[in-house]
Each structure stands twice: as structure tokens, then as C-alpha cells.
Amino acid sequence: MIVLKTKEEIELIRKAALLVGKTLAEVGRHIRPGITTRFLDQIGEQFIRDNGGIPLCKGFEGFPAALCISVNDVVVHGIPGDLFLKDGDNVSVDCVIELDGYVGDSAYTFPVGEISPEMQRLMKVTKECLYLGIEKAKPGNRIGDIGHAVQAHAEKNGYGVVRELCGHGVGFKMHESPNVPNYGVKGTGALIKEGLVIAIEPMITMGSKNVKISQSDGWTCRTKDGKPAAHYEHTIAVGANGPEILSSFDFIENKTDKQQ
């Protein structure tokens, strides 16, 4: 069941979502060659807790870390560990925070040092997919309109669109109805109404759309062909006149110097 949010509830979700943006920025300040993903997770968890938040990923269905940190061909749900980042990597950081009982969710793909022009383009197009999807989140449209916008832009640029994972409702819990796929047909799916709060999160690959889940940890989602992926996510609310982004990349792009 889709639960619409009041304006007051949306403001509380916004506070949680902004803390996510600040956390991603704090983590981003430390991203450089030679740093482990475990260290980044520790930085993120400390920042969340210092600011009164709860890292919801930690312990969710057994997930062992505060952040999902996914490097290169890992699309999402990468488990932080002893992997050292190296020059030319790309690293997606996905963060979900509960603050005062309300939930925000966002993700950002960071370059590590100097990345290839091909990776720069994938990141650029994936972020464009996010905003094109957000534009369709307005009253009277349908969830399929969001997915269609994401899919059309990604595939026009020669990229794959992951099918197995998707965006979702958010606000009271980490995952709520409806699911928000990154592919779809215009005019299909649930009707978008004022008060809907969803996380839109394109997961776009440089090659095939096909992915595989690690059998050893049950979480790590990689591209089957080993080519890199990018992932960006915003929590948004649907207002009477259209979508409003509740999370923010401003903290990241102002605080990570030339990382974007």
C-alpha cells in the first residue's frame, strides 16, 4: 500500500535526507587512492551518529556496515572492507539514515583520482538519467513514466539499465511501496499523486545490463561482464506542481573540490 505524506512529514523526511547529503560529502572528502572502503564506512557511521542519526543499512537483513560502498563493476550493495581504492576507480556510496523517526536515502558515485573519459561520461549520463526521471515525478503521471525516461536516456547513450534492483518509496521506512524501476513503459504503473515520497536511483552500466549477486556474501551486486557501473539517488517528494528534491548533492559538490 502506498502511503502519502503530509507537508509536515515531508519536512521531517527532508531533514533526514539532508543529513544523508552531508554524510556523503564527509565521506567524499576522504576518497583518494590508498584509502580502504572500511575506513570510509567508519567515517560515515561516526558522522551519522555524531549528528543524531541512525545508519539504517547497518544490520538490515544482516548487512554488516553503515554504508554500501561499491567500486567499479560493483553496481550496488558493496560491503566495505580491506579493499584499497586506486587511481582511476569509481566508487558509489549509498547511505540511508533515520533521523527523529524519518528516513532519507541518497547515493553518489565519486571518482578516485584521475578517471578515464569513458568513466566520466558514464557518470555524467547516469546523473542525467536521475534528473530526467525526477522530472516525470509529478501528479497525474505514472511510475512507468519515470522508468521510461531513465531507460531511454541510458540506452540512447549505449548503456545498460539494471533490471533486478530499483528505486522505492521511502520516508517512514527504508523501503516502502511503490517500487520505482529504472525502465518502463509510459503511462503504466501506479498513479503519481501529491504527497508521494520516493527514492529514484538509476543504476547504469557501461556494458550489459546483466548482473550477478555474490554467493559468498549474498549482497555484492556486480555486472556480469565486469564493466563498471554508476549509481546516483535522490529522495524526492511530489508536490502539487511537481517534484521536489529533498536530499542534496550540493554539500558533495562544494566540499569535494575537483572530484566532479
C-alpha positions as CSV (number, residue, x, y, z in Angstrom):
1,M,0.0,0.0,0.0
2,I,1.3,3.4,-0.9
3,V,1.2,5.9,2.0
4,L,1.2,9.6,1.0
5,K,3.0,12.0,3.3
6,T,1.7,15.3,4.8
7,K,3.7,18.5,4.3
8,E,4.8,18.3,7.9
9,E,6.1,14.7,7.4
10,I,7.9,15.7,4.2
11,E,9.8,18.4,6.1
12,L,11.0,15.8,8.6
13,I,12.0,13.5,5.8
14,R,13.9,16.4,4.3
15,K,15.9,16.8,7.4
16,A,16.9,13.1,7.3
17,A,17.7,13.4,3.6
18,L,19.9,16.4,4.0
19,L,21.9,14.6,6.7
20,V,22.4,11.9,4.1
21,G,23.8,14.5,1.7
22,K,26.1,15.9,4.4
23,T,27.3,12.4,5.3
24,L,28.1,11.6,1.6
25,A,30.1,14.8,1.4
26,E,32.0,14.0,4.6
27,V,32.9,10.6,3.1
28,G,33.7,12.1,-0.2
29,R,36.3,14.4,1.4
30,H,38.3,11.2,2.3
31,I,38.1,9.4,-1.0
32,R,41.5,9.1,-2.6
33,P,43.9,6.4,-3.7
34,G,45.2,4.3,-0.8
35,I,42.1,4.5,1.4
36,T,40.1,1.4,2.3
37,T,36.4,1.2,1.9
38,R,36.2,0.1,5.5
39,F,37.8,3.4,6.6
40,L,35.2,5.3,4.6
41,D,32.4,3.4,6.3
42,Q,33.8,4.2,9.7
43,I,34.0,7.9,8.7
44,G,30.4,7.8,7.6
45,E,29.0,6.0,10.6
46,Q,30.7,8.3,13.0
47,F,29.4,11.3,11.2
48,I,25.8,10.0,11.2
49,R,25.8,9.1,14.9
50,D,27.5,12.4,15.8
51,N,24.6,14.2,14.1
52,G,21.9,12.3,15.9
53,G,21.1,9.9,13.1
54,I,20.9,6.1,12.8
55,P,22.6,4.3,9.9
56,L,19.8,2.1,8.7
57,C,21.9,-0.1,6.4
58,K,23.8,-1.5,9.4
59,G,22.1,-4.7,10.5
60,F,19.4,-4.5,7.8
61,E,18.8,-8.2,6.9
62,G,22.3,-8.9,8.2
63,F,24.2,-6.2,6.2
64,P,27.3,-5.5,8.3
65,A,28.1,-1.9,7.5
66,A,26.7,1.6,7.8
67,L,27.2,2.4,4.1
68,C,27.0,0.5,0.9
69,I,30.3,1.2,-0.9
70,S,30.5,-0.2,-4.4
71,V,33.7,0.0,-6.5
72,N,34.0,-0.2,-10.3
73,D,32.0,-3.3,-11.5
74,V,30.1,-3.5,-8.2
75,V,26.7,-1.9,-9.0
76,V,25.3,-1.6,-5.5
77,H,25.4,-3.2,-2.1
78,G,29.2,-3.4,-1.9
79,I,30.3,-4.4,1.6
80,P,33.1,-2.1,3.0
81,G,36.3,-4.0,3.8
82,D,40.0,-4.1,3.2
83,L,39.9,-3.1,-0.5
84,F,42.2,-0.2,-1.1
85,L,41.0,2.4,-3.6
86,K,43.3,3.1,-6.5
87,D,43.7,5.9,-9.0
88,G,41.1,5.6,-11.8
89,D,38.5,3.8,-9.7
90,N,34.9,4.9,-9.3
91,V,33.1,4.4,-6.0
92,S,29.4,4.6,-5.4
93,V,28.4,5.4,-1.8
94,D,24.8,4.7,-0.8
95,C,23.5,5.9,2.6
96,V,20.2,5.6,4.4
97,I,19.6,7.5,7.6
98,E,16.8,7.6,10.2
99,L,16.6,10.9,12.0
100,D,13.9,11.6,14.6
101,G,11.9,8.7,13.2
102,Y,12.0,9.7,9.5
103,V,14.2,8.3,6.7
104,G,16.3,9.8,3.9
105,D,18.1,7.9,1.2
106,S,20.7,9.1,-1.4
107,A,23.7,7.8,-3.3
108,Y,26.5,9.3,-5.3
109,T,29.3,8.0,-7.5
110,F,32.7,9.5,-6.8
111,P,35.9,9.4,-9.0
112,V,39.1,8.3,-7.3
113,G,42.0,10.4,-8.6
114,E,42.0,10.7,-12.4
115,I,39.4,8.6,-14.1
116,S,39.0,7.8,-17.8
117,P,36.9,9.9,-20.2
118,E,34.7,6.8,-20.6
119,M,34.0,6.7,-16.9
120,Q,33.4,10.4,-16.8
121,R,30.8,10.0,-19.5
122,L,29.1,7.1,-17.8
123,M,28.8,9.1,-14.5
124,K,27.5,12.2,-16.4
125,V,24.9,10.3,-18.3
126,T,23.8,8.4,-15.1
127,K,23.3,11.6,-13.3
128,E,21.3,13.0,-16.2
129,C,19.1,9.9,-16.1
130,L,18.4,10.7,-12.4
131,Y,17.2,14.2,-13.1
132,L,15.2,13.2,-16.2
133,G,13.4,10.6,-14.1
134,I,12.8,13.1,-11.3
135,E,11.2,15.5,-13.9
136,K,8.5,12.8,-14.5
137,A,7.5,12.5,-10.9
138,K,4.5,14.9,-11.0
139,P,0.9,14.4,-10.2
140,G,-1.1,12.7,-13.0
141,N,1.9,10.8,-14.4
142,R,2.6,7.2,-13.6
143,I,5.6,5.3,-12.2
144,G,6.3,3.9,-15.6
145,D,7.0,7.4,-16.9
146,I,9.9,7.7,-14.5
147,G,11.5,4.4,-15.6
148,H,10.9,5.2,-19.3
149,A,12.7,8.5,-19.0
150,V,15.7,6.8,-17.3
151,Q,15.9,3.9,-19.7
152,A,15.5,6.0,-22.9
153,H,18.4,8.3,-22.0
154,A,20.7,5.5,-20.8
155,E,20.1,3.3,-23.8
156,K,20.3,6.2,-26.2
157,N,23.9,6.6,-24.9
158,G,24.7,3.0,-25.3
159,Y,24.5,1.9,-21.7
160,G,22.7,-0.9,-19.9
161,V,19.9,-0.4,-17.3
162,V,19.9,-2.8,-14.4
163,R,16.5,-4.6,-14.0
164,E,16.9,-6.6,-10.8
165,L,17.1,-3.6,-8.5
166,C,15.1,-0.4,-8.4
167,G,14.0,2.7,-6.5
168,H,11.3,2.7,-3.9
169,G,9.0,4.6,-1.6
170,V,10.7,6.0,1.5
171,G,10.1,8.2,4.5
172,F,8.7,6.1,7.3
173,K,10.9,3.1,6.5
174,M,13.8,2.3,4.3
175,H,11.8,0.5,1.7
176,E,8.1,1.3,1.1
177,S,5.7,0.9,-1.8
178,P,5.8,1.6,-4.7
179,N,8.8,0.1,-6.4
180,V,10.3,2.5,-8.9
181,P,12.1,0.7,-11.7
182,N,14.7,2.3,-14.0
183,Y,12.9,1.0,-17.1
184,G,9.3,1.0,-18.1
185,V,6.5,2.0,-20.4
186,K,4.9,5.4,-20.5
187,G,1.5,5.6,-18.9
188,T,1.9,2.4,-16.9
189,G,2.3,1.6,-13.2
190,A,1.0,3.3,-10.1
191,L,-0.5,6.8,-10.4
192,I,1.7,9.5,-9.0
193,K,0.0,11.8,-6.5
194,E,0.8,14.8,-4.4
195,G,2.4,13.6,-1.1
196,L,4.3,10.6,-2.7
197,V,7.9,10.3,-1.4
198,I,10.2,8.1,-3.4
199,A,13.9,7.3,-3.9
200,I,14.8,7.4,-7.6
201,E,18.1,5.7,-8.2
202,P,19.4,4.9,-11.7
203,M,21.9,2.0,-11.8
204,I,23.5,2.2,-15.2
205,T,26.3,0.0,-16.7
206,M,28.9,0.6,-19.3
207,G,28.2,-2.7,-20.9
208,S,25.5,-5.3,-20.4
209,K,22.5,-4.8,-18.1
210,N,23.0,-8.2,-16.6
211,V,24.2,-8.5,-13.0
212,K,25.1,-11.3,-10.6
213,I,24.8,-11.4,-6.8
214,S,27.8,-12.7,-4.8
215,Q,27.1,-16.2,-3.5
216,S,29.7,-15.8,-0.7
217,D,28.1,-12.7,0.9
218,G,24.6,-12.6,-0.6
219,W,24.9,-8.8,-1.1
220,T,27.5,-7.7,-3.6
221,C,25.9,-7.0,-7.0
222,R,28.3,-6.9,-9.9
223,T,28.0,-6.6,-13.6
224,K,28.3,-10.0,-15.3
225,D,30.7,-8.6,-17.9
226,G,32.9,-6.9,-15.4
227,K,32.4,-3.5,-16.8
228,P,31.9,-0.5,-14.5
229,A,28.6,0.9,-13.3
230,A,27.4,4.2,-11.8
231,H,24.7,4.9,-9.3
232,Y,23.0,8.2,-8.2
233,E,20.0,8.6,-6.0
234,H,17.8,11.3,-4.6
235,T,14.9,11.2,-2.2
236,I,12.1,13.3,-3.7
237,A,8.6,14.4,-2.8
238,V,5.8,15.1,-5.2
239,G,4.2,18.5,-4.7
240,A,1.1,20.0,-6.3
241,N,3.3,21.5,-9.0
242,G,5.8,18.7,-9.5
243,P,8.8,17.0,-7.8
244,E,10.9,18.5,-5.1
245,I,14.3,17.0,-4.3
246,L,14.7,16.5,-0.5
247,S,18.2,15.2,-0.5
248,S,21.1,17.2,-1.9
249,F,24.3,16.9,-3.9
250,D,25.3,20.5,-3.1
251,F,27.3,19.5,0.0
252,I,29.2,16.9,-2.0
253,E,30.0,19.1,-5.0
254,N,31.0,22.1,-2.9
255,K,33.2,20.1,-0.5
256,T,35.0,17.5,-2.7
257,D,36.9,20.1,-4.7
258,K,37.5,18.8,-8.2
259,Q,36.0,15.4,-7.7
260,Q,33.1,16.0,-10.1
